[in-house]
Amino acid sequence: MRGPHDRRSVAKGLVEDAILSEKSDTVQFERFGFVKVEKRTPEKIVCVYTHD
């Protein structure tokens, strides 16, 4: 996931399992900001930072 401070940075973290069934492509990560979900698999979630 690209971070809010450097457009080329990658941030790794944990997310609740509920993201796998979330219908929206845009979600909010607490204490991080809004992200667009690009890819969802049970092993990996790929998101792109959009805004605070």
PDB file with SEQRES, HELIX, SHEET and CRYST1 records, atoms N, CA, C and O in Angstrom:
SEQRES   1 A   52  MET ARG GLY PRO HIS ASP ARG ARG SER VAL ALA LYS GLY          
SEQRES   2 A   52  LEU VAL GLU ASP ALA ILE LEU SER GLU LYS SER ASP THR          
SEQRES   3 A   52  VAL GLN PHE GLU ARG PHE GLY PHE VAL LYS VAL GLU LYS          
SEQRES   4 A   52  ARG THR PRO GLU LYS ILE VAL CYS VAL TYR THR HIS ASP          
HELIX    1 AA1 ASP A   17  LEU A   20  5                                   4    
SHEET    1 AA1 3 THR A  26  PHE A  29  0                                        
SHEET    2 AA1 3 GLY A  33  ARG A  40 -1                                        
SHEET    3 AA1 3 ILE A  45  HIS A  51 -1                                        
CRYST1    1.000    1.000    1.000  90.00  90.00  90.00 P 1           1          
ATOM      1  N   MET A   1       0.845  -1.166   0.000  1.00  0.00           N  
ATOM      2  CA  MET A   1       0.000   0.000   0.000  1.00  0.00           C  
ATOM      3  C   MET A   1       0.889   1.228   0.000  1.00  0.00           C  
ATOM      4  O   MET A   1       1.891   1.272   0.715  1.00  0.00           O  
ATOM      5  N   ARG A   2       0.544   2.188  -0.768  1.00  0.00           N  
ATOM      6  CA  ARG A   2       1.310   3.427  -0.791  1.00  0.00           C  
ATOM      7  C   ARG A   2       0.870   4.311   0.363  1.00  0.00           C  
ATOM      8  O   ARG A   2      -0.323   4.424   0.648  1.00  0.00           O  
ATOM      9  N   GLY A   3       1.814   4.926   1.015  1.00  0.00           N  
ATOM     10  CA  GLY A   3       1.527   5.719   2.207  1.00  0.00           C  
ATOM     11  C   GLY A   3       1.229   7.173   1.914  1.00  0.00           C  
ATOM     12  O   GLY A   3       1.477   7.646   0.805  1.00  0.00           O  
ATOM     13  N   PRO A   4       0.694   7.897   2.903  1.00  0.00           N  
ATOM     14  CA  PRO A   4       0.285   9.282   2.708  1.00  0.00           C  
ATOM     15  C   PRO A   4       1.437  10.272   2.634  1.00  0.00           C  
ATOM     16  O   PRO A   4       1.247  11.379   2.129  1.00  0.00           O  
ATOM     17  N   HIS A   5       2.630   9.916   3.118  1.00  0.00           N  
ATOM     18  CA  HIS A   5       3.719  10.878   3.204  1.00  0.00           C  
ATOM     19  C   HIS A   5       4.689  10.796   2.033  1.00  0.00           C  
ATOM     20  O   HIS A   5       5.366  11.781   1.737  1.00  0.00           O  
ATOM     21  N   ASP A   6       4.773   9.695   1.383  1.00  0.00           N  
ATOM     22  CA  ASP A   6       5.675   9.511   0.248  1.00  0.00           C  
ATOM     23  C   ASP A   6       4.951   8.642  -0.767  1.00  0.00           C  
ATOM     24  O   ASP A   6       4.663   7.476  -0.495  1.00  0.00           O  
ATOM     25  N   ARG A   7       4.663   9.183  -1.898  1.00  0.00           N  
ATOM     26  CA  ARG A   7       3.854   8.472  -2.889  1.00  0.00           C  
ATOM     27  C   ARG A   7       4.500   7.173  -3.374  1.00  0.00           C  
ATOM     28  O   ARG A   7       3.841   6.360  -4.021  1.00  0.00           O  
ATOM     29  N   ARG A   8       5.771   6.976  -3.068  1.00  0.00           N  
ATOM     30  CA  ARG A   8       6.438   5.745  -3.481  1.00  0.00           C  
ATOM     31  C   ARG A   8       6.640   4.783  -2.324  1.00  0.00           C  
ATOM     32  O   ARG A   8       7.270   3.740  -2.497  1.00  0.00           O  
ATOM     33  N   SER A   9       6.126   5.106  -1.160  1.00  0.00           N  
ATOM     34  CA  SER A   9       6.359   4.251   0.003  1.00  0.00           C  
ATOM     35  C   SER A   9       5.370   3.090   0.045  1.00  0.00           C  
ATOM     36  O   SER A   9       4.309   3.132  -0.578  1.00  0.00           O  
ATOM     37  N   VAL A  10       5.735   2.075   0.777  1.00  0.00           N  
ATOM     38  CA  VAL A  10       4.882   0.913   0.973  1.00  0.00           C  
ATOM     39  C   VAL A  10       4.684   0.736   2.467  1.00  0.00           C  
ATOM     40  O   VAL A  10       5.650   0.717   3.231  1.00  0.00           O  
ATOM     41  N   ALA A  11       3.432   0.606   2.883  1.00  0.00           N  
ATOM     42  CA  ALA A  11       3.115   0.375   4.291  1.00  0.00           C  
ATOM     43  C   ALA A  11       2.482  -1.002   4.408  1.00  0.00           C  
ATOM     44  O   ALA A  11       1.607  -1.352   3.617  1.00  0.00           O  
ATOM     45  N   LYS A  12       2.911  -1.773   5.373  1.00  0.00           N  
ATOM     46  CA  LYS A  12       2.336  -3.092   5.610  1.00  0.00           C  
ATOM     47  C   LYS A  12       1.666  -3.084   6.966  1.00  0.00           C  
ATOM     48  O   LYS A  12       2.139  -2.428   7.894  1.00  0.00           O  
ATOM     49  N   GLY A  13       0.568  -3.809   7.085  1.00  0.00           N  
ATOM     50  CA  GLY A  13      -0.137  -3.862   8.356  1.00  0.00           C  
ATOM     51  C   GLY A  13      -1.187  -4.952   8.362  1.00  0.00           C  
ATOM     52  O   GLY A  13      -1.263  -5.783   7.457  1.00  0.00           O  
ATOM     53  N   LEU A  14      -1.983  -4.923   9.396  1.00  0.00           N  
ATOM     54  CA  LEU A  14      -3.045  -5.908   9.567  1.00  0.00           C  
ATOM     55  C   LEU A  14      -4.391  -5.272   9.272  1.00  0.00           C  
ATOM     56  O   LEU A  14      -4.571  -4.065   9.436  1.00  0.00           O  
ATOM     57  N   VAL A  15      -5.332  -6.092   8.837  1.00  0.00           N  
ATOM     58  CA  VAL A  15      -6.677  -5.616   8.544  1.00  0.00           C  
ATOM     59  C   VAL A  15      -7.657  -6.694   8.989  1.00  0.00           C  
ATOM     60  O   VAL A  15      -7.332  -7.881   8.999  1.00  0.00           O  
ATOM     61  N   GLU A  16      -8.845  -6.269   9.353  1.00  0.00           N  
ATOM     62  CA  GLU A  16      -9.863  -7.236   9.770  1.00  0.00           C  
ATOM     63  C   GLU A  16     -10.321  -8.081   8.583  1.00  0.00           C  
ATOM     64  O   GLU A  16     -10.310  -7.619   7.443  1.00  0.00           O  
ATOM     65  N   ASP A  17     -10.718  -9.309   8.857  1.00  0.00           N  
ATOM     66  CA  ASP A  17     -11.199 -10.219   7.806  1.00  0.00           C  
ATOM     67  C   ASP A  17     -12.411  -9.662   7.062  1.00  0.00           C  
ATOM     68  O   ASP A  17     -12.675 -10.064   5.929  1.00  0.00           O  
ATOM     69  N   ALA A  18     -13.142  -8.754   7.676  1.00  0.00           N  
ATOM     70  CA  ALA A  18     -14.351  -8.198   7.061  1.00  0.00           C  
ATOM     71  C   ALA A  18     -14.057  -7.493   5.736  1.00  0.00           C  
ATOM     72  O   ALA A  18     -14.961  -7.334   4.915  1.00  0.00           O  
ATOM     73  N   ILE A  19     -12.826  -7.073   5.516  1.00  0.00           N  
ATOM     74  CA  ILE A  19     -12.499  -6.394   4.251  1.00  0.00           C  
ATOM     75  C   ILE A  19     -12.700  -7.323   3.050  1.00  0.00           C  
ATOM     76  O   ILE A  19     -12.942  -6.847   1.941  1.00  0.00           O  
ATOM     77  N   LEU A  20     -12.605  -8.616   3.253  1.00  0.00           N  
ATOM     78  CA  LEU A  20     -12.792  -9.563   2.150  1.00  0.00           C  
ATOM     79  C   LEU A  20     -14.223  -9.559   1.623  1.00  0.00           C  
ATOM     80  O   LEU A  20     -14.454  -9.860   0.451  1.00  0.00           O  
ATOM     81  N   SER A  21     -15.188  -9.219   2.485  1.00  0.00           N  
ATOM     82  CA  SER A  21     -16.583  -9.203   2.047  1.00  0.00           C  
ATOM     83  C   SER A  21     -17.120  -7.782   1.844  1.00  0.00           C  
ATOM     84  O   SER A  21     -18.285  -7.608   1.485  1.00  0.00           O  
ATOM     85  N   GLU A  22     -16.293  -6.784   2.068  1.00  0.00           N  
ATOM     86  CA  GLU A  22     -16.713  -5.386   1.880  1.00  0.00           C  
ATOM     87  C   GLU A  22     -17.015  -5.145   0.404  1.00  0.00           C  
ATOM     88  O   GLU A  22     -16.218  -5.494  -0.467  1.00  0.00           O  
ATOM     89  N   LYS A  23     -18.166  -4.549   0.133  1.00  0.00           N  
ATOM     90  CA  LYS A  23     -18.592  -4.331  -1.250  1.00  0.00           C  
ATOM     91  C   LYS A  23     -18.004  -3.048  -1.854  1.00  0.00           C  
ATOM     92  O   LYS A  23     -17.841  -2.955  -3.071  1.00  0.00           O  
ATOM     93  N   SER A  24     -17.690  -2.077  -1.020  1.00  0.00           N  
ATOM     94  CA  SER A  24     -17.138  -0.813  -1.498  1.00  0.00           C  
ATOM     95  C   SER A  24     -15.669  -0.970  -1.883  1.00  0.00           C  
ATOM     96  O   SER A  24     -14.942  -1.761  -1.284  1.00  0.00           O  
ATOM     97  N   ASP A  25     -15.242  -0.206  -2.892  1.00  0.00           N  
ATOM     98  CA  ASP A  25     -13.835  -0.212  -3.281  1.00  0.00           C  
ATOM     99  C   ASP A  25     -13.012   0.762  -2.459  1.00  0.00           C  
ATOM    100  O   ASP A  25     -11.783   0.687  -2.462  1.00  0.00           O  
ATOM    101  N   THR A  26     -13.681   1.696  -1.740  1.00  0.00           N  
ATOM    102  CA  THR A  26     -12.997   2.670  -0.908  1.00  0.00           C  
ATOM    103  C   THR A  26     -13.316   2.399   0.548  1.00  0.00           C  
ATOM    104  O   THR A  26     -14.483   2.324   0.933  1.00  0.00           O  
ATOM    105  N   VAL A  27     -12.279   2.253   1.354  1.00  0.00           N  
ATOM    106  CA  VAL A  27     -12.461   1.990   2.783  1.00  0.00           C  
ATOM    107  C   VAL A  27     -11.556   2.920   3.579  1.00  0.00           C  
ATOM    108  O   VAL A  27     -10.597   3.481   3.048  1.00  0.00           O  
ATOM    109  N   GLN A  28     -11.876   3.074   4.863  1.00  0.00           N  
ATOM    110  CA  GLN A  28     -11.068   3.908   5.738  1.00  0.00           C  
ATOM    111  C   GLN A  28     -10.270   3.028   6.686  1.00  0.00           C  
ATOM    112  O   GLN A  28     -10.828   2.166   7.366  1.00  0.00           O  
ATOM    113  N   PHE A  29      -8.963   3.249   6.726  1.00  0.00           N  
ATOM    114  CA  PHE A  29      -8.104   2.587   7.699  1.00  0.00           C  
ATOM    115  C   PHE A  29      -7.919   3.559   8.860  1.00  0.00           C  
ATOM    116  O   PHE A  29      -7.464   4.685   8.660  1.00  0.00           O  
ATOM    117  N   GLU A  30      -8.267   3.134  10.061  1.00  0.00           N  
ATOM    118  CA  GLU A  30      -8.135   4.002  11.227  1.00  0.00           C  
ATOM    119  C   GLU A  30      -6.701   4.475  11.371  1.00  0.00           C  
ATOM    120  O   GLU A  30      -5.755   3.715  11.162  1.00  0.00           O  
ATOM    121  N   ARG A  31      -6.554   5.748  11.734  1.00  0.00           N  
ATOM    122  CA  ARG A  31      -5.259   6.391  11.955  1.00  0.00           C  
ATOM    123  C   ARG A  31      -4.366   6.389  10.713  1.00  0.00           C  
ATOM    124  O   ARG A  31      -3.153   6.566  10.824  1.00  0.00           O  
ATOM    125  N   PHE A  32      -4.953   6.194   9.543  1.00  0.00           N  
ATOM    126  CA  PHE A  32      -4.164   6.195   8.307  1.00  0.00           C  
ATOM    127  C   PHE A  32      -4.825   7.066   7.252  1.00  0.00           C  
ATOM    128  O   PHE A  32      -4.192   7.981   6.725  1.00  0.00           O  
ATOM    129  N   GLY A  33      -6.068   6.802   6.939  1.00  0.00           N  
ATOM    130  CA  GLY A  33      -6.780   7.552   5.914  1.00  0.00           C  
ATOM    131  C   GLY A  33      -7.602   6.621   5.035  1.00  0.00           C  
ATOM    132  O   GLY A  33      -7.794   5.447   5.354  1.00  0.00           O  
ATOM    133  N   PHE A  34      -8.078   7.160   3.932  1.00  0.00           N  
ATOM    134  CA  PHE A  34      -8.893   6.388   3.003  1.00  0.00           C  
ATOM    135  C   PHE A  34      -8.016   5.738   1.946  1.00  0.00           C  
ATOM    136  O   PHE A  34      -7.033   6.320   1.487  1.00  0.00           O  
ATOM    137  N   VAL A  35      -8.388   4.528   1.572  1.00  0.00           N  
ATOM    138  CA  VAL A  35      -7.649   3.785   0.566  1.00  0.00           C  
ATOM    139  C   VAL A  35      -8.614   3.169  -0.440  1.00  0.00           C  
ATOM    140  O   VAL A  35      -9.774   2.906  -0.126  1.00  0.00           O  
ATOM    141  N   LYS A  36      -8.121   2.947  -1.640  1.00  0.00           N  
ATOM    142  CA  LYS A  36      -8.888   2.239  -2.670  1.00  0.00           C  
ATOM    143  C   LYS A  36      -8.360   0.813  -2.715  1.00  0.00           C  
ATOM    144  O   LYS A  36      -7.159   0.588  -2.860  1.00  0.00           O  
ATOM    145  N   VAL A  37      -9.262  -0.140  -2.590  1.00  0.00           N  
ATOM    146  CA  VAL A  37      -8.876  -1.544  -2.627  1.00  0.00           C  
ATOM    147  C   VAL A  37      -8.675  -1.941  -4.089  1.00  0.00           C  
ATOM    148  O   VAL A  37      -9.606  -1.887  -4.893  1.00  0.00           O  
ATOM    149  N   GLU A  38      -7.467  -2.334  -4.415  1.00  0.00           N  
ATOM    150  CA  GLU A  38      -7.124  -2.722  -5.784  1.00  0.00           C  
ATOM    151  C   GLU A  38      -7.275  -4.226  -6.005  1.00  0.00           C  
ATOM    152  O   GLU A  38      -7.693  -4.657  -7.079  1.00  0.00           O  
ATOM    153  N   LYS A  39      -6.933  -5.030  -4.984  1.00  0.00           N  
ATOM    154  CA  LYS A  39      -6.965  -6.488  -5.131  1.00  0.00           C  
ATOM    155  C   LYS A  39      -7.225  -7.124  -3.773  1.00  0.00           C  
ATOM    156  O   LYS A  39      -6.643  -6.714  -2.769  1.00  0.00           O  
ATOM    157  N   ARG A  40      -8.098  -8.126  -3.743  1.00  0.00           N  
ATOM    158  CA  ARG A  40      -8.405  -8.860  -2.508  1.00  0.00           C  
ATOM    159  C   ARG A  40      -8.267 -10.347  -2.735  1.00  0.00           C  
ATOM    160  O   ARG A  40      -8.902 -10.917  -3.623  1.00  0.00           O  
ATOM    161  N   THR A  41      -7.432 -10.971  -1.926  1.00  0.00           N  
ATOM    162  CA  THR A  41      -7.357 -12.420  -1.862  1.00  0.00           C  
ATOM    163  C   THR A  41      -7.274 -12.768  -0.380  1.00  0.00           C  
ATOM    164  O   THR A  41      -6.956 -11.892   0.424  1.00  0.00           O  
ATOM    165  N   PRO A  42      -7.544 -13.998   0.009  1.00  0.00           N  
ATOM    166  CA  PRO A  42      -7.433 -14.350   1.424  1.00  0.00           C  
ATOM    167  C   PRO A  42      -6.019 -14.161   1.985  1.00  0.00           C  
ATOM    168  O   PRO A  42      -5.854 -14.017   3.196  1.00  0.00           O  
ATOM    169  N   GLU A  43      -5.006 -14.161   1.128  1.00  0.00           N  
ATOM    170  CA  GLU A  43      -3.622 -14.028   1.578  1.00  0.00           C  
ATOM    171  C   GLU A  43      -3.114 -12.595   1.579  1.00  0.00           C  
ATOM    172  O   GLU A  43      -2.222 -12.256   2.357  1.00  0.00           O  
ATOM    173  N   LYS A  44      -3.680 -11.734   0.703  1.00  0.00           N  
ATOM    174  CA  LYS A  44      -3.112 -10.410   0.526  1.00  0.00           C  
ATOM    175  C   LYS A  44      -4.169  -9.414   0.065  1.00  0.00           C  
ATOM    176  O   LYS A  44      -5.007  -9.726  -0.782  1.00  0.00           O  
ATOM    177  N   ILE A  45      -4.119  -8.214   0.632  1.00  0.00           N  
ATOM    178  CA  ILE A  45      -4.984  -7.110   0.229  1.00  0.00           C  
ATOM    179  C   ILE A  45      -4.062  -6.023  -0.316  1.00  0.00           C  
ATOM    180  O   ILE A  45      -3.103  -5.641   0.354  1.00  0.00           O  
ATOM    181  N   VAL A  46      -4.332  -5.525  -1.506  1.00  0.00           N  
ATOM    182  CA  VAL A  46      -3.534  -4.447  -2.096  1.00  0.00           C  
ATOM    183  C   VAL A  46      -4.411  -3.208  -2.174  1.00  0.00           C  
ATOM    184  O   VAL A  46      -5.484  -3.225  -2.777  1.00  0.00           O  
ATOM    185  N   CYS A  47      -3.930  -2.116  -1.545  1.00  0.00           N  
ATOM    186  CA  CYS A  47      -4.687  -0.864  -1.511  1.00  0.00           C  
ATOM    187  C   CYS A  47      -3.789   0.289  -1.929  1.00  0.00           C  
ATOM    188  O   CYS A  47      -2.565   0.207  -1.825  1.00  0.00           O  
ATOM    189  N   VAL A  48      -4.408   1.364  -2.404  1.00  0.00           N  
ATOM    190  CA  VAL A  48      -3.703   2.572  -2.774  1.00  0.00           C  
ATOM    191  C   VAL A  48      -4.280   3.721  -1.937  1.00  0.00           C  
ATOM    192  O   VAL A  48      -5.493   3.930  -1.911  1.00  0.00           O  
ATOM    193  N   TYR A  49      -3.407   4.455  -1.263  1.00  0.00           N  
ATOM    194  CA  TYR A  49      -3.818   5.600  -0.452  1.00  0.00           C  
ATOM    195  C   TYR A  49      -4.491   6.645  -1.317  1.00  0.00           C  
ATOM    196  O   TYR A  49      -3.995   6.964  -2.397  1.00  0.00           O  
ATOM    197  N   THR A  50      -5.632   7.193  -0.855  1.00  0.00           N  
ATOM    198  CA  THR A  50      -6.312   8.255  -1.627  1.00  0.00           C  
ATOM    199  C   THR A  50      -6.301   9.588  -0.901  1.00  0.00           C  
ATOM    200  O   THR A  50      -5.968  10.606  -1.509  1.00  0.00           O  
ATOM    201  N   HIS A  51      -6.657   9.620   0.394  1.00  0.00           N  
ATOM    202  CA  HIS A  51      -6.617  10.878   1.155  1.00  0.00           C  
ATOM    203  C   HIS A  51      -6.862  10.608   2.626  1.00  0.00           C  
ATOM    204  O   HIS A  51      -7.254   9.510   3.020  1.00  0.00           O  
ATOM    205  N   ASP A  52      -6.618  11.663   3.452  1.00  0.00           N  
ATOM    206  CA  ASP A  52      -6.839  11.560   4.901  1.00  0.00           C  
ATOM    207  C   ASP A  52      -8.309  11.586   5.226  1.00  0.00           C  
ATOM    208  O   ASP A  52      -8.685  11.510   6.396  1.00  0.00           O  
TER     209      ASP A  52                                                      
END                                                                             
